[in-house]
Amino acid sequence: MKKDSILSLVGIAKKAGKIAAGEFQTENAVKSGKASLVIISEEASDNTKKKFRNMCTFYEVPAFFYGTKEELGAAIGCEFRASLAVMDSGLSRAIEKKMESRKDGGSEYGKNQSS
């Protein structure tokens, strides 16, 4: 299952202390310029999705809708998380590559990709 490779990278980032989890911490990480990538649960409310989509576009941080709240929480050793920020550029690039290789609609917002 492809989700495992993405979530295991998130788990590695957590072990490295490079995760901001939860709406408040994720927002702070984006606004302070520490976030390299944001993941929002596909189960997040429409308001939460819109808020992070707009914020990540404004701050040019790649953002993806991915997984359930339970999956995101489990990846970082918590119960449920609707959003999290990865604050390590290397791990963010690895996660981004995996997201982009998905064919089931890894929607991205944030910085524009130039090919």
N, C-alpha and C positions, 0 to 999 in steps of 0.2 A: 504493500500500500504506500503510495507516494507521500501521504500526509506525514508518515513517520519520519522521513528524512528531514522535512522542514521543522517539525516539532522537536526532533532531537537536536538540531542546530540551535533552536530556541533554548533548549535545556542546557546546552553547552554555554551559551551566552549567560544564562542565569548563574551557572556555577562560577563563571568568570566575574560575576558581579556587574554585568553589563546590560541589565534589564531594568526598565522602569515599568511597573505593572499597575493596572488600574487607571481609571479615567484621569484622576488628578495628577498622578505621577507621570503618566504618558504625556499629558498636556504640558506639564512643566518641562519635561525633557525636550519636547519639540520647540517650545518657545525660548528655551535657554540655549538652543543650538546643539544640544548633546545627542539628540536622537539621529541615528543614521537611517532608520527604517521603522515604520509603524505597522503593526498587525492589528486589525480590528476583527472581532468575531463576526462570522456571517449571521449570528443570532442577535447581534447588538441592535438596539432600537434604531429606528429611522433617524431620530434626532441625533443620536450618538454617531451614526455613520456620516450624516451630513456635517456635523461639527468637525469630525476628524478629517473628512475629505476636504473641506474648505481650509482648515488649519494647515494640513500637510501641503496643499497646493500653494498656499501663501508662503510658507516657510521652505518650500521646495524640498520636502522630505518624502521619499517614496513611501506609499502606504498601500497595503493589500488587505482585502477582506478574505479571511481564511479561518476555517475550522469552527468548532462550537466553543461556547464559553468554557465548557467542561474540559475540552481538549487543550485549550490555551492554558487554563489553570493547571491542569495536570502536568503540562510540559515544564512549568516553573515551580511545581510543588505546592500549588494553592488549590482551593476548591474551584472557584469560577473566576474568570477574567474576561471582560468584554474587549479590553484593549491592552496592548503592551508596546513599548518602544525598545528597540535594540540599539545600544549605545556603543557599538564596536563596528568600525567600518569594514573590516575583513569579514566578520560573521554576517554583517548586513548584505555585503555583496554576494556571499554564498547563498543566503536565503533568497535574495532577489533573483539569482540565476535559477534556483529551483522553482520559484514562483512563476517565472516567465516561461519555463519549460512545460508547465502544466497546460493541458489543453481543455480543462474544464472551467475556464473562465477566471483565472487569477487576476481579478481586476486591480489595476494600479491607479493611484492618484499621487500627485506630487510632482517631482521634477520631470521634465519632458525628456524622453529618450531620443537622442539623435542617432540615426544610423548611417 
